[in-house]
Amino acid sequence: MHAMIEKKSSINDIMKLIFVSLMAALLLMVSCSIKAVTLQVVTENLPPYNYVSKGKVVGLHTRLVKHILDSLDIQYTLNAYPWARSYQLAQSKPNVLIYTINRTPHREQSFHWIGQFPLTNKVSFFRLANPLLTSTDFSQLHKLRVGTQINSANDQYLTQRGFKKISRVSHISQTIGM
């Protein structure tokens, strides 16, 4: 029964997301149709939400984004790039939609936010030699070398809290080999 309740709640969250996203996409469509532009849609490789398979961007979030844009007959291109590149494109070029991006106070004024995917905001620190670090004593965590993606919300979080030993990479999977 617990699983059914979670599933029903998840479906309700998705329906709310679809409604908000459709309304926002409708506004976006009106804006785009005036200029007759092709929307550039960008994201990162973040399985299972968005990733490249057989040369196409696929995944749970990608399916929803494509469904909304297709149903509104919005012309678009869709590409997955390293996070820093997608983020830079979204900040510097007009008519770019970026998805699966963390909404942070630092980013709030930089974007027009149109929807939210149902996710948790849990952040964990792991180390390969031992299990999950459970200490929230930042003075202890500051001593460790931490790997993160360039310009990600995690990168910004660590930088704002004075972490100095940050290894910044294009793909988070690169941190495993470090």
Protein Blocks (a to p, Z undefined) as FASTA:
>chain_A
ZZmmmmmmmmmmmmmmmmmmmmmmmmmmmmmmmnopacddddddddfkbcceehiacdjk
lmmmmmmmmmnopacddddddfklmmmmmmmpghiacehiacdfklmmmpccfbdcdddf
bdcdddfkbccdfbfcfklmmmpccdddehiaklmmmmmnopabbcddfblklmmmZZ
